[in-house]
């Protein structure tokens, strides 16, 4: 069991490093496109950066995500309705 945890942790560290490397590469492209005023490329790079950061956040919290999907997720219906209402009212 210890060996499996070690390999899982090693995989998470390697994937995290890859994501950070990709983020840094996109950041350079983002700055370059901002200097050239290429709005289309800027928006694409910015979206890719956000997606990479979301994946990185999921990678950090992978144990909680697995736990949430293995067990039933308890959602308070009033909080859910309020959250959906706030999303609909945002511009």
Residue pairs with C-beta under 8 A, 6 or more apart in sequence:
12 59
12 62
15 59
16 56
16 59
16 60
19 52
19 55
19 56
19 59
20 56
22 52
23 49
23 52
23 53
23 56
26 45
26 48
26 49
26 52
27 49
29 41
29 45
30 42
30 45
30 46
30 49
33 41
33 42
33 45
34 42
58 65
